[in-house]
Amino acid sequence: MKKRIKKLVAITLVMAMSVFLLTACGGSGEDAGAGGGDGKTLTIFNSKMEIQDQLMQMAEKYSKETGVPVEVYYSSDTVSAHLATRYASNNPYTISMVDAKDVYSLAEEHAEDLSNEKWVKDTEYAIDINGKVYGFPVCVEARGIIYNADAIEKITGEKFDPEKYKTKTAFQGLIDQLIKGGMKHPTAVMKEDWSLGAHYLAQVYEEQDDPDAFVMGLSDGSIKILDDPKFNALMDTFDVLMANNYAKASAISAEREISEKKLAEGEIAFMFGGNWDWSQINQFDYTENMGMMPVPQDMDDGMNEKLVGGGSKYFFIDSSKNTSDEMRQNAKDFLNWLIYNEEGQSFLVNDCALVPAFSNIKLPISDPLGASVSKYTVAGQLVPNYNYLPDDHYALLGAMFQKYLAGKSDRAGFAKDIETYWKTKTLKSHSN
């Protein structure tokens, strides 16, 4: 997969320096501000809630086996704002788990150069800036259409093959067949702003030949999104999902848990989402055969044969004087343990149910959504994430997308909302 080396930087960037409480984990029971200041404890900041319990258990075991004290902390605050408070108090974490955009904004000032680490050669997803590697990819995640093959096959009477439904036209035909066979509403649509704004809408940018140029064109007004074939193709498919949504009458009130329960148990067949949804789906009485497929589109550019995804969540090691060279080495040893030690590999794949970002890890993926992502990853069939959207993109445009979902706006109105948003952003493109 090609690596993105461009990024967009908003001219004005305000990082909130808020005062807040953080739940400290890893057995310390202390406030985050008090943790890890002894210079001997390996402190890890986790921003992925789904694996917090697993990380805490791993920290206890790793500490006993290596003699290196490890504490894990979690905060639901914005990553950049939370880390800003730590740096302001000269009490950074040894290792921080962040999103890709945070690596680009924080790494050169705060992160250790990891270019000479052994694992760099075993992944395509490390983040490098100006020739230096700063970001260690924790896992691969991807998004597309989640399907329940058992529910589909029960009606069609034949094995479900996602390859037959790459176009919106073919997908609509299958939807019609399911309805005729008794499945009243074959789809669900998550109403959350992050799903709509950060995932579905973002795919319009990500599938462009040059996402940077496209977004800048929206910003300077040279691109009219309503004229863009990709926007219209993806919205055509979204309209199919929306029209056949079990919660169509009150789409903006649909609860994620209800949607995922219906999908898991086969009451519906399709929902746009990602392999992270398995942490919710597996709480229900799910059927055996589920998976992920690309978003169908009436386009011939090959994008309807790929999921969108890549490295998701990154570790970086603190480079400041507040972290000793010994602690930085302990942190590097921990990262190597994750990918070269059998227990570390099992922790990622089996305990956390993550799709590893490293080619040397050969353990089978246990959950069906992760297995689908792994298949597309190995085949090189992932459209890279666009990691440089402004922090308010998903909230503001997610809200505009919710208006569309609720029938309070049409496609032209939504397109205008998108253009209006981007015209407030003054952007510049530069290479790393």
C-alpha positions as CSV (number, residue, x, y, z in Angstrom):
1,M,0.0,0.0,0.0
2,K,1.3,3.4,-0.8
3,K,2.0,5.7,2.1
4,R,0.5,9.1,2.4
5,I,3.3,11.7,2.7
6,K,1.2,14.8,2.4
7,K,-0.8,16.5,5.0
8,L,-3.0,19.5,5.5
9,V,-2.5,21.8,8.3
10,A,-5.0,24.3,9.4
11,I,-3.4,27.8,9.8
12,T,-5.2,28.3,13.1
13,L,-4.9,25.4,15.5
14,V,-6.1,25.8,19.1
15,M,-5.3,23.0,21.5
16,A,-7.5,23.1,24.5
17,M,-5.8,23.1,27.8
18,S,-8.6,21.9,30.0
19,V,-8.6,20.7,33.6
20,F,-10.2,17.3,34.0
21,L,-10.2,14.1,35.9
22,L,-8.7,11.0,34.5
23,T,-9.4,7.4,35.6
24,A,-6.0,5.8,36.4
25,C,-5.6,2.2,35.6
26,G,-3.1,-0.6,35.9
27,G,-3.6,-1.1,39.6
28,S,-2.3,2.3,40.8
29,G,-5.7,3.7,41.5
30,E,-4.2,7.2,41.4
31,D,-5.1,10.3,39.4
32,A,-3.3,10.4,36.1
33,G,-1.4,13.4,37.1
34,A,0.2,11.5,39.9
35,G,1.2,8.4,37.9
36,G,4.5,7.5,36.4
37,G,6.5,10.3,37.9
38,D,9.0,8.0,39.6
39,G,11.1,7.5,36.5
40,K,11.0,3.8,36.8
41,T,7.4,2.9,35.8
42,L,6.5,2.4,32.1
43,T,3.4,4.5,31.7
44,I,1.1,3.8,28.7
45,F,-1.7,6.0,27.6
46,N,-4.5,4.1,25.9
47,S,-7.1,5.9,23.7
48,K,-8.9,2.7,22.6
49,M,-11.6,2.0,25.2
50,E,-12.4,-1.5,23.8
51,I,-9.1,-2.9,25.0
52,Q,-8.6,-1.2,28.3
53,D,-9.3,-4.3,30.4
54,Q,-7.0,-6.4,28.3
55,L,-4.2,-3.8,28.5
56,M,-4.5,-3.7,32.3
57,Q,-4.3,-7.4,32.6
58,M,-1.3,-7.5,30.2
59,A,0.5,-4.8,32.2
60,E,0.2,-6.8,35.4
61,K,1.5,-9.9,33.7
62,Y,4.3,-8.1,31.8
63,S,5.5,-6.4,35.0
64,K,5.8,-9.8,36.8
65,E,7.6,-11.4,33.9
66,T,10.1,-8.6,33.1
67,G,10.4,-6.8,36.4
68,V,9.5,-3.5,34.6
69,P,6.6,-1.8,36.4
70,V,3.8,-0.9,33.8
71,E,0.8,1.2,34.4
72,V,-2.0,1.8,31.8
73,Y,-4.2,5.0,31.8
74,Y,-7.3,5.8,29.8
75,S,-9.1,9.1,29.1
76,S,-12.2,9.8,27.1
77,D,-11.0,13.4,26.5
78,T,-9.8,14.5,23.2
79,V,-6.3,13.0,22.7
80,S,-4.5,16.2,21.8
81,A,-6.1,18.1,24.7
82,H,-5.3,15.4,27.2
83,L,-1.7,15.0,26.2
84,A,-1.3,18.8,26.2
85,T,-2.1,18.9,29.9
86,R,0.5,16.2,30.6
87,Y,3.2,18.0,28.7
88,A,2.3,21.3,30.4
89,S,2.8,19.6,33.7
90,N,6.1,18.0,32.6
91,N,4.7,14.6,33.2
92,P,4.3,12.9,29.8
93,Y,3.5,9.2,29.4
94,T,6.4,7.0,28.3
95,I,4.2,5.6,25.5
96,S,1.1,7.3,24.1
97,M,-1.5,5.7,21.9
98,V,-2.9,8.3,19.5
99,D,-4.6,8.7,16.2
100,A,-2.5,9.2,13.0
101,K,-3.3,12.9,12.9
102,D,-1.9,13.3,16.4
103,V,1.4,11.8,15.3
104,Y,1.7,14.4,12.6
105,S,0.9,17.2,15.0
106,L,2.9,16.1,18.0
107,A,5.7,13.8,17.0
108,E,8.4,16.1,15.8
109,E,8.3,18.0,19.1
110,H,7.5,15.1,21.5
111,A,8.3,11.7,20.0
112,E,11.4,9.5,19.9
113,D,12.9,8.7,16.4
114,L,12.2,4.9,15.9
115,S,13.7,4.7,12.4
116,N,16.4,2.1,13.5
117,E,13.9,-0.3,15.2
118,K,13.8,-3.8,13.8
119,W,10.0,-3.7,13.3
120,V,10.1,-0.9,10.8
121,K,10.9,-3.4,8.0
122,D,7.9,-5.6,8.9
123,T,5.1,-3.1,8.4
124,E,3.8,-0.8,5.7
125,Y,1.9,1.3,8.2
126,A,4.5,3.1,10.2
127,I,4.3,6.9,10.2
128,D,7.4,8.8,9.1
129,I,7.9,12.5,9.0
130,N,10.8,14.1,7.2
131,G,12.5,10.7,6.9
132,K,12.1,9.7,10.6
133,V,9.8,7.1,11.9
134,Y,7.7,8.1,14.9
135,G,4.5,6.1,14.8
136,F,4.2,2.4,15.7
137,P,1.0,1.0,14.2
138,V,-1.1,-0.8,16.9
139,C,-3.5,-2.4,14.5
140,V,-5.2,-2.3,11.1
141,E,-8.8,-1.3,10.9
142,A,-11.1,-0.9,7.9
143,R,-14.7,0.0,7.0
144,G,-17.2,-1.0,4.5
145,I,-20.5,-2.8,4.5
146,I,-20.9,-5.4,7.3
147,Y,-23.1,-8.3,6.1
148,N,-24.8,-11.3,7.7
149,A,-24.4,-14.1,5.1
150,D,-26.6,-16.5,7.0
151,A,-29.5,-14.1,6.9
152,I,-29.0,-13.5,3.1
153,E,-28.6,-17.2,2.2
154,K,-31.7,-18.2,4.2
155,I,-33.7,-16.2,1.7
156,T,-31.8,-16.5,-1.6
157,G,-31.0,-20.2,-1.1
158,E,-27.5,-19.8,-2.5
159,K,-24.1,-19.0,-1.0
160,F,-23.5,-15.3,-0.6
161,D,-20.6,-14.0,-2.7
162,P,-19.9,-10.2,-2.1
163,E,-18.0,-10.1,-5.4
164,K,-21.4,-10.3,-7.2
165,Y,-22.6,-7.1,-5.6
166,K,-19.9,-4.5,-6.3
167,T,-22.2,-2.1,-8.0
168,K,-25.1,-0.1,-6.5
169,T,-27.4,-1.6,-9.1
170,A,-26.6,-5.2,-8.2
171,F,-26.8,-4.4,-4.5
172,Q,-30.2,-2.8,-5.0
173,G,-31.3,-6.0,-6.8
174,L,-30.3,-8.1,-3.8
175,I,-32.1,-5.8,-1.4
176,D,-35.2,-6.2,-3.5
177,Q,-34.8,-10.0,-3.5
178,L,-34.5,-10.0,0.3
179,I,-37.6,-7.9,0.7
180,K,-39.5,-10.1,-1.7
181,G,-38.4,-13.1,0.4
182,G,-39.7,-11.7,3.6
183,M,-37.0,-9.5,5.1
184,K,-39.0,-6.4,5.5
185,H,-36.1,-4.0,6.1
186,P,-32.7,-5.4,5.1
187,T,-30.4,-2.5,6.3
188,A,-29.4,-0.4,9.3
189,V,-27.8,3.0,9.3
190,M,-25.9,4.2,12.3
191,K,-26.9,7.8,13.2
192,E,-23.7,8.7,15.1
193,D,-21.9,11.8,13.8
194,W,-18.5,9.9,13.7
195,S,-19.9,7.1,11.6
196,L,-21.5,9.6,9.1
197,G,-19.0,12.4,9.1
198,A,-15.7,10.7,9.9
199,H,-16.3,7.4,8.0
200,Y,-18.9,7.5,5.3
201,L,-18.4,11.1,4.1
202,A,-14.6,10.9,4.5
203,Q,-14.7,8.1,1.9
204,V,-15.6,10.7,-0.7
205,Y,-12.2,12.3,-0.1
206,E,-10.3,9.1,0.4
207,E,-11.3,7.6,-2.9
208,Q,-10.1,10.6,-4.9
209,D,-6.9,10.3,-6.9
210,D,-5.4,13.1,-4.7
211,P,-7.4,13.7,-1.5
212,D,-5.3,16.7,-0.6
213,A,-6.0,18.4,-3.9
214,F,-9.7,17.6,-3.6
215,V,-10.1,19.0,-0.1
216,M,-8.2,22.1,-1.0
217,G,-10.4,22.5,-4.1
218,L,-13.4,22.4,-1.8
219,S,-11.7,25.0,0.5
220,D,-10.9,27.5,-2.3
221,G,-14.2,26.9,-4.1
222,S,-12.7,25.4,-7.3
223,I,-14.5,22.1,-6.8
224,K,-18.3,21.8,-6.6
225,I,-19.0,18.6,-4.7
226,L,-22.4,18.1,-6.2
227,D,-20.7,17.7,-9.6
228,D,-18.3,15.1,-8.3
229,P,-19.0,11.5,-9.6
230,K,-17.6,9.9,-6.4
231,F,-19.8,12.0,-4.1
232,N,-22.8,11.1,-6.1
233,A,-22.0,7.4,-6.4
234,L,-21.5,7.0,-2.7
235,M,-24.6,9.0,-1.9
236,D,-26.6,6.9,-4.3
237,T,-25.6,3.8,-2.3
238,F,-26.3,5.6,1.0
239,D,-29.8,6.4,-0.3
240,V,-30.3,2.6,-0.8
241,L,-29.2,1.9,2.7
242,M,-31.3,4.8,4.0
243,A,-34.4,3.8,2.1
244,N,-34.3,0.2,3.4
245,N,-33.3,1.1,7.0
246,Y,-35.3,-0.8,9.6
247,A,-35.5,2.5,11.6
248,K,-36.3,4.7,8.6
249,A,-39.3,6.3,10.3
250,S,-37.0,7.6,13.1
251,A,-33.6,7.1,11.7
252,I,-32.0,9.8,13.8
253,S,-33.1,8.0,17.0
254,A,-31.9,4.6,16.1
255,E,-29.7,3.0,18.8
256,R,-26.4,1.5,17.7
257,E,-26.9,-1.5,20.0
258,I,-30.3,-2.3,18.6
259,S,-28.9,-2.1,15.0
260,E,-26.0,-4.3,15.8
261,K,-28.3,-6.8,17.6
262,K,-30.6,-7.0,14.6
263,L,-27.6,-7.5,12.3
264,A,-26.0,-10.1,14.6
265,E,-29.1,-12.2,14.8
266,G,-30.0,-12.0,11.1
267,E,-33.1,-9.8,11.3
268,I,-31.3,-7.4,8.9
269,A,-28.5,-8.2,6.4
270,F,-26.4,-5.0,6.0
271,M,-24.9,-2.1,7.9
272,F,-22.1,0.3,7.1
273,G,-19.4,0.0,9.7
274,G,-16.0,-1.3,10.6
275,N,-14.3,-4.3,12.2
276,W,-14.4,-2.5,15.5
277,D,-18.1,-3.2,15.5
278,W,-17.3,-6.8,16.4
279,S,-16.8,-5.7,20.0
280,Q,-20.5,-4.9,20.1
281,I,-21.9,-7.6,17.8
282,N,-20.3,-10.4,19.7
283,Q,-22.3,-9.5,22.8
284,F,-25.4,-10.9,21.1
285,D,-26.5,-14.2,19.8
286,Y,-24.8,-13.7,16.5
287,T,-25.0,-16.1,13.5
288,E,-21.9,-17.9,12.3
289,N,-21.2,-16.3,8.9
290,M,-20.6,-12.6,8.9
291,G,-18.1,-10.4,7.2
292,M,-17.3,-7.1,5.5
293,M,-17.4,-6.1,1.8
294,P,-16.6,-2.8,0.0
295,V,-19.3,-0.2,-0.4
296,P,-21.1,-1.0,-3.7
297,Q,-20.8,1.8,-6.2
298,D,-21.8,2.3,-9.8
299,M,-18.2,3.3,-10.7
300,D,-15.5,1.6,-12.8
301,D,-12.5,2.9,-10.9
302,G,-11.9,-0.2,-8.8
303,M,-12.7,1.4,-5.5
304,N,-15.8,-0.8,-5.1
305,E,-13.4,-3.7,-4.7
306,K,-11.6,-2.3,-1.7
307,L,-12.3,-1.5,1.9
308,V,-11.1,1.8,3.3
309,G,-8.6,1.5,6.1
310,G,-5.0,1.1,7.3
311,G,-3.1,1.7,10.5
312,S,-5.4,2.6,13.2
313,K,-4.0,4.0,16.5
314,Y,-0.3,4.5,16.9
315,F,2.1,4.3,19.8
316,F,4.9,6.9,20.1
317,I,7.6,7.1,22.8
318,D,8.3,10.3,24.6
319,S,11.5,12.1,23.7
320,S,11.6,14.7,26.4
321,K,14.0,15.1,29.3
322,N,11.3,13.9,31.6
323,T,11.8,10.3,30.3
324,S,15.2,8.7,30.8
325,D,17.1,6.8,28.2
326,E,16.6,3.7,30.3
327,M,12.8,4.2,30.2
328,R,12.9,4.8,26.5
329,Q,14.7,1.5,26.0
330,N,12.2,-0.2,28.2
331,A,9.4,1.2,26.0
332,K,11.2,0.0,22.8
333,D,11.6,-3.4,24.4
334,F,7.8,-3.5,25.1
335,L,7.0,-2.6,21.4
336,N,9.3,-5.4,20.2
337,W,7.6,-7.8,22.7
338,L,4.3,-7.1,21.1
339,I,5.3,-8.1,17.7
340,Y,8.2,-10.6,18.1
341,N,7.2,-12.5,21.3
342,E,4.6,-15.2,21.0
343,E,2.7,-13.9,24.1
344,G,2.8,-10.4,22.7
345,Q,1.4,-11.5,19.4
346,S,-1.3,-13.5,21.1
347,F,-2.2,-10.5,23.2
348,L,-2.8,-8.4,20.1
349,V,-4.6,-11.0,18.0
350,N,-6.4,-13.2,20.6
351,D,-6.9,-11.1,23.7
352,C,-7.6,-7.8,21.9
353,A,-9.1,-9.2,18.7
354,L,-7.0,-6.8,16.6
355,V,-5.8,-7.2,13.1
356,P,-2.0,-6.9,13.3
357,A,-0.2,-4.3,11.2
358,F,3.0,-6.4,10.9
359,S,3.7,-9.0,8.3
360,N,5.6,-11.4,10.6
361,I,2.5,-12.0,12.7
362,K,0.8,-15.0,11.2
363,L,-1.8,-15.9,13.9
364,P,-5.3,-16.5,12.5
365,I,-7.8,-13.7,13.1
366,S,-10.6,-15.1,15.2
367,D,-13.5,-12.7,14.5
368,P,-15.2,-12.7,11.1
369,L,-15.0,-8.9,10.6
370,G,-11.3,-8.8,11.4
371,A,-10.7,-11.9,9.1
372,S,-12.3,-9.9,6.3
373,V,-10.1,-6.9,6.9
374,S,-7.1,-9.2,7.1
375,K,-8.0,-10.7,3.7
376,Y,-8.3,-7.3,2.0
377,T,-5.1,-6.1,3.7
378,V,-3.0,-9.1,2.6
379,A,-4.4,-8.6,-1.0
380,G,-3.4,-4.9,-1.0
381,Q,-7.0,-4.0,-1.3
382,L,-7.3,-1.1,1.1
383,V,-7.9,2.5,0.2
384,P,-5.7,4.5,2.6
385,N,-7.3,6.5,5.4
386,Y,-7.2,10.3,5.0
387,N,-5.7,11.2,8.3
388,Y,-5.6,15.0,8.1
389,L,-9.3,16.1,8.5
390,P,-9.8,19.1,10.9
391,D,-10.8,18.1,14.4
392,D,-14.3,19.5,14.0
393,H,-15.0,17.8,10.7
394,Y,-16.9,14.8,12.0
395,A,-18.9,16.8,14.5
396,L,-20.0,19.6,12.2
397,L,-20.5,17.7,9.0
398,G,-21.7,14.7,10.9
399,A,-24.5,16.9,12.2
400,M,-25.2,18.0,8.6
401,F,-25.3,14.4,7.5
402,Q,-27.7,13.6,10.3
403,K,-30.0,16.3,8.8
404,Y,-29.9,14.4,5.5
405,L,-30.5,11.1,7.2
406,A,-33.5,12.6,9.0
407,G,-35.0,13.9,5.8
408,K,-34.5,17.5,6.8
409,S,-32.1,18.2,3.9
410,D,-31.7,17.0,0.4
411,R,-28.5,16.1,-1.5
412,A,-28.1,19.6,-2.9
413,G,-28.5,21.1,0.6
414,F,-26.0,18.6,2.1
415,A,-23.5,19.5,-0.7
416,K,-23.9,23.1,0.1
417,D,-23.2,22.4,3.8
418,I,-20.0,20.6,2.9
419,E,-18.8,23.4,0.7
420,T,-19.7,26.0,3.3
421,Y,-17.7,24.1,6.0
422,W,-14.6,23.7,3.8
423,K,-14.6,27.4,2.8
424,T,-14.0,28.2,6.5
425,K,-10.7,26.3,6.4
426,T,-7.6,27.9,5.2
427,L,-5.3,25.0,4.3
428,K,-1.8,24.5,2.9
429,S,-0.3,21.3,1.5
430,H,3.2,20.3,2.2
431,S,5.3,17.1,2.0
432,N,6.9,15.4,5.0
